[in-house]
Amino acid sequence: MAFDRYRRVLALPGVRALLLVGMIARIPLTGTGMTLTLHVVNDQKLGFFQAGLVGTASMAGAAIGSPLVGRLVDRRGLRPVMAVTTIVQLCLWCAAPAMPYAVLLPGALIGGLFSQPVFGTIRQCVAAMVPAENHQTGFALDSMGVELSYMVGPALAVASVTAFGSTATMYGVAAGLAGSGVALYLLNPPTRSAEEDAGHEGAVPRRQWLRPGLLALLFLVSGLTFVLTTTELSVVAMLKADGATLWTGLVLALWCAFSLVGGFVYGALPRGLPPVALAGGLAVLTAPVGLVGGGWGWLCLALVPAGLLCAPALSSTVDAVNRRVPAAARGEAMGLHGTSLTIGGALAGPLAGGLLDAHGPAWAFAVSGAVGVALALLVALVRPDAPGAVLTPAGSSTAALSAPAAD
């Protein structure tokens, strides 16, 4: 392993600032779902079903809006898109505490549609600012930043609601989202490299890059998120059944820590692995976790193998998407990647919940692992797009390397 790869990537102009701002900017975003849930349950005195509907509305909006916003970044640049989405988020979150449930539900949908493109934009900028030979390391760093954000955001939301109430927390989310938007607006990182800008590449029709290999990869991304979300829910249910709910936060934090270690090691490898192998391996290692008994300590140990593959699997899919699309469509493609992540997580909620209620955590782990393996096998059967050139409207060509995703 070559850990000096990290030194080379972090020494590139603007990369450290980009990754730091990206990690901090994602914290309020990762805390929005928990804040909305606790507001509906605690302040509006409604049930978790109604809270789940609000979360579903927000995810549905994000799934639709993510590629559209990414396309606008491709066409108009980052600053105008960030300005509009930040203003919308500030207005919605400042008004949300006073919204009755009937207004909050469509408001969550609108908020999702106009969600700030932080996740996709950071990845888009990493692809532009880091040379292609170091993309594996750059995306691994980004993936580790995402893990840290998810470790902080939801926990901070719970602590804030407990200490100050959901109304103050929602104002805090509004301030955090506004600060994130302003920081990215001022930083204004490049979404294309100097070479890509010099090529004067115009808009590329979707039919030239949204091909079967990429669609298969996006299905794999949804399957991966389905497995991860089901794992999280199953861990909560398993510890509750064992009377060890108190240890839930620690177990989930350690699971994230395993992912960080795996991402760090993966980013230092001289060569990446196909996403289909990483996602399939993660699913195989997840399936038997529910068979472990003996308390929360043994559960932590059982999560180590699959946990180590979380960040590598996610970062490899980002790299694979980036390799399959031209620079002019990178924002939209990263938006589609985000949509795939959202769909997988949204499907996991009701399906995993039904399995947990009917059959318990062991079956939920086993079924999610089987689904992940089946999707990986199906993706492996899809013939990858042949490496070659993607033509721009002007007839010039840009490299569109075939990723190892569907190999």
Secondary structure as the mmCIF struct_conf table of DSSP 4:
data_model
#
loop_
_struct_conf.conf_type_id
_struct_conf.id
_struct_conf.beg_label_comp_id
_struct_conf.beg_label_asym_id
_struct_conf.beg_label_seq_id
_struct_conf.end_label_comp_id
_struct_conf.end_label_asym_id
_struct_conf.end_label_seq_id
TURN_TY1_P TURN_TY1_P1 PHE A 3 PHE A 3
HELX_RH_AL_P HELX_RH_AL_P1 ASP A 4 LEU A 10
TURN_TY1_P TURN_TY1_P2 ALA A 11 ALA A 11
BEND BEND1 LEU A 12 LEU A 12
TURN_TY1_P TURN_TY1_P3 PRO A 13 GLY A 14
HELX_RH_AL_P HELX_RH_AL_P2 VAL A 15 LEU A 38
HELX_RH_PI_P HELX_RH_PI_P1 HIS A 39 ASP A 43
BEND BEND2 GLN A 44 GLN A 44
HELX_RH_AL_P HELX_RH_AL_P3 PHE A 48 ARG A 76
HELX_RH_AL_P HELX_RH_AL_P4 LEU A 78 ALA A 95
HELX_RH_3T_P HELX_RH_3T_P1 ALA A 96 ALA A 98
HELX_RH_AL_P HELX_RH_AL_P5 TYR A 101 LEU A 113
TURN_TY1_P TURN_TY1_P4 PHE A 114 PHE A 114
HELX_RH_AL_P HELX_RH_AL_P6 VAL A 118 MET A 129
BEND BEND3 VAL A 130 VAL A 130
HELX_RH_3T_P HELX_RH_3T_P2 ALA A 132 ASN A 134
HELX_RH_AL_P HELX_RH_AL_P7 HIS A 135 PHE A 164
HELX_RH_AL_P HELX_RH_AL_P8 SER A 166 LEU A 187
BEND BEND4 THR A 191 ARG A 192
HELX_RH_AL_P HELX_RH_AL_P9 ALA A 194 ALA A 198
TURN_TY1_P TURN_TY1_P5 GLY A 199 HIS A 200
HELX_RH_3T_P HELX_RH_3T_P3 ARG A 206 GLN A 208
TURN_TY1_P TURN_TY1_P6 TRP A 209 TRP A 209
BEND BEND5 LEU A 210 LEU A 210
HELX_RH_AL_P HELX_RH_AL_P10 PRO A 212 ALA A 241
TURN_TY1_P TURN_TY1_P7 ASP A 242 GLY A 243
HELX_RH_3T_P HELX_RH_3T_P4 THR A 245 TRP A 247
HELX_RH_AL_P HELX_RH_AL_P11 THR A 248 ALA A 268
BEND BEND6 LEU A 269 ARG A 271
HELX_RH_AL_P HELX_RH_AL_P12 PRO A 275 THR A 286
TURN_TY1_P TURN_TY1_P8 ALA A 287 PRO A 288
HELX_RH_3T_P HELX_RH_3T_P5 VAL A 289 LEU A 291
BEND BEND7 GLY A 294 GLY A 294
HELX_RH_AL_P HELX_RH_AL_P13 TRP A 296 ARG A 324
BEND BEND8 VAL A 325 VAL A 325
HELX_RH_3T_P HELX_RH_3T_P6 ALA A 327 ALA A 329
HELX_RH_AL_P HELX_RH_AL_P14 ARG A 330 ALA A 358
TURN_TY1_P TURN_TY1_P9 HIS A 359 HIS A 359
HELX_RH_AL_P HELX_RH_AL_P15 PRO A 361 LEU A 381
BEND BEND9 VAL A 382 VAL A 382
HELX_LH_PP_P HELX_LH_PP_P1 ARG A 383 ALA A 386
BEND BEND10 PRO A 387 PRO A 387
STRN STRN1 GLY A 388 LEU A 391
HELX_LH_PP_P HELX_LH_PP_P2 THR A 392 THR A 392
TURN_TY1_P TURN_TY1_P10 PRO A 393 ALA A 394
BEND BEND11 GLY A 395 GLY A 395
STRN STRN2 SER A 397 ALA A 400
HELX_LH_PP_P HELX_LH_PP_P3 LEU A 401 ALA A 403
HELX_RH_3T_P HELX_RH_3T_P7 PRO A 404 ALA A 406
#
